[in-house]
Every structure is written in structure tokens, then in C-alpha cells.
Amino acid sequence: MGADPAQPAERSAEAKQLPAASRTDSTDEHLAYVALGANLADPLAQVRAAGRALADVPECRLLRLSSLYRSAPVGNRSIRGQADFINAVAALHTRLTPPQLLDALFAIERLFGRRREYHHAPRTLDLDLLLYDDQTVDSQRLRVPHPRMHLRAFVIAPLLEIAPQTLIPGRGSAAAWLPAVSMQGIARLAD
């Protein structure tokens, strides 16, 4: 069952489930999922404010924002020594193309003081386009689905909270990847 477009974005577990990434309510709109994360400058406040910023993107409508999650850094040694991250996943209906949506996400990151000093640098805000309908995009600038989303508990857990039936193109059910990330440190925060 699709989300009611007249309802505001909801974060509670009782909210209506979203459809799989391949379905939308309108042929003009596309369903996109965006990961939000931060580990600098009051990350809780940063991620909450970023959720509000996503709601203000022209040609986009925020459908759902997951609960916030605290996660240990995942990756090479340079990131593992960093502070924990605060993460969430948002579902949007958008009329923007994937590159246009990516530009909008980068603009929000800049507003939040994001600097890309080096790969895996700590960040005030990180916004990643995870899914865009059931499309696959593979360009120098953008890859959708996000190439490592299925390997990250901080993506899979909040995604399944708001869209438990989501399919990842080329990977199958997002829920099927939960066992693969079960050893990563992640905790859902109280509202």
C-alpha cells in the first residue's frame, strides 16, 4: 500500500509502509531513498535539521524519515577511529532526475558545512542517494543503487524501518541483507 500523499512525513513505527522502490503514486514522481549521516558538530541536530532541509527541496516531497540510529564507523582504519555517526534514511517523492537530486543533496551538504578534505573525512553531514525507483545509474558522478548500501547496517536498518519490502536492483530484497550486517554496531535512538 502506498503512502498517503496528503499526510506529513512520519517517523513512527505505526506509519504506513511505503511501496517497494519500483512503485510510485504518480507517473511524474519518482520514489527515492536518501541516507543521512553525521559525526561532527552535534550530529543529532545535524541529521534532524537535514531531514527538514530535504522537505524543502523544490520538486521533492518528504514521505518518511526513519528513526535516528547511532552507528560505529564502518570502513578502513582512517574512519574506524572517528566518532560514532548518527544516521537515518528518508523516503522522497521527486520530480528531479537522479543527477538533479544529487545536486540538491550536495547543496544541502554545503549549507551544513560539509567539506570533502579527504576520503572518509569526518563530516557535518553526508547525504547519499540510495535508490531511485527501480532504476540503475552507473556514471562517473553517480551510482544508483548506492554500491555499498547493502553492506551497511546504518543504511539497511533505517531503510527497513520505513520500507520493509524494498528491493535493491541487482541485489534483491533489502531485508535479505540484514544478516550480512548484523555484526556492525548500531542502535536505534529513542524519539
Long-range contacts (C-beta under 8 A, 24 or more apart in sequence): 3-63, 3-64, 3-91, 5-61, 5-93, 9-51, 9-55, 9-62, 9-63, 9-64, 9-65, 9-90, 10-64, 10-65, 11-64, 11-65, 11-66, 11-67, 11-191, 12-191, 13-161, 15-64, 15-162, 17-162, 17-163, 17-164, 17-165, 18-63, 18-64, 18-91, 18-162, 18-163, 18-166, 19-163, 19-165, 20-134, 20-163, 20-165, 20-166, 20-167, 21-131, 21-132, 21-133, 21-134, 21-163, 21-166, 21-167, 21-168, 21-169, 22-133, 22-134, 22-167, 24-93, 24-133, 25-93, 26-93, 28-95, 29-61, 29-93, 29-94, 29-95, 30-93, 30-94, 30-95, 30-96, 30-132, 30-133, 31-63, 31-91, 31-92, 31-93, 31-131, 31-132, 31-133, 32-91, 32-92, 32-93, 32-94, 32-98, 32-101, 32-129, 32-130, 32-131, 32-132, 32-133, 33-89, 33-90, 33-91, 33-92, 33-129, 33-130, 33-131, 33-159, 33-163, 33-166, 34-89, 34-90, 34-92, 34-105, 34-127, 34-128, 34-129, 34-130, 35-87, 35-88, 35-89, 35-126, 35-127, 35-128, 35-130, 35-146, 35-149, 35-154, 35-155, 35-158, 36-87, 36-88, 36-89, 36-90, 36-125, 36-126, 36-127, 37-85, 37-86, 37-87, 37-88, 37-123, 37-125, 37-126, 37-128, 37-154, 38-85, 38-86, 38-112, 38-123, 38-124, 38-125, 38-126, 39-73, 39-82, 39-83, 39-84, 39-85, 39-86, 39-122, 39-123, 40-83, 40-122, 40-123, 40-124, 41-113, 41-124, 43-83, 43-85, 43-86, 44-68, 44-86, 44-189, 46-86, 46-112, 46-124, 46-125, 47-86, 47-87, 47-88, 47-125, 49-112, 50-108, 50-112, 50-125, 50-127, 51-88, 51-90, 53-108, 53-111, 53-112, 54-90, 54-92, 54-108, 54-127, 57-92, 57-94, 57-96, 57-101, 57-104, 57-108, 58-104, 59-94, 59-95, 59-96, 59-100, 60-92, 60-93, 60-94, 60-95, 60-96, 60-101, 60-104, 61-92, 61-93, 61-94, 62-90, 62-91, 62-92, 63-90, 63-91, 63-92, 63-93, 64-90, 64-91, 64-162, 64-163, 65-89, 65-90, 65-91, 65-162, 66-90, 66-158, 66-159, 66-161, 66-162, 67-158, 67-161, 67-188, 67-189, 67-191, 68-188, 68-189, 69-154, 69-157, 69-158, 69-186, 69-187, 69-188, 69-189, 70-186, 70-187, 70-189, 71-153, 71-154, 71-184, 71-185, 71-186, 71-187, 72-184, 72-185, 72-186, 74-152, 74-153, 74-154, 74-184, 75-120, 76-120, 78-118, 78-119, 78-120, 79-120, 82-122, 83-122, 85-154, 86-189, 87-154, 87-155, 87-158, 87-186, 88-158, 89-130, 89-155, 89-158, 89-159, 89-161, 89-162, 91-162, 91-163, 98-129, 98-132, 98-135, 98-137, 98-142, 98-144, 99-139, 99-141, 99-142, 101-129, 101-132, 102-129, 102-141, 102-142, 105-129, 128-155, 130-155, 130-159, 131-166, 131-168, 131-169, 134-167, 134-169, 135-169, 136-169, 136-170, 145-169, 145-170, 145-171, 150-174, 150-177, 150-180, 151-177, 151-180, 151-181, 152-181, 152-184, 153-181, 153-182, 153-184, 153-185, 153-186, 154-184, 154-186, 156-181, 157-181, 157-186, 157-188, 161-188
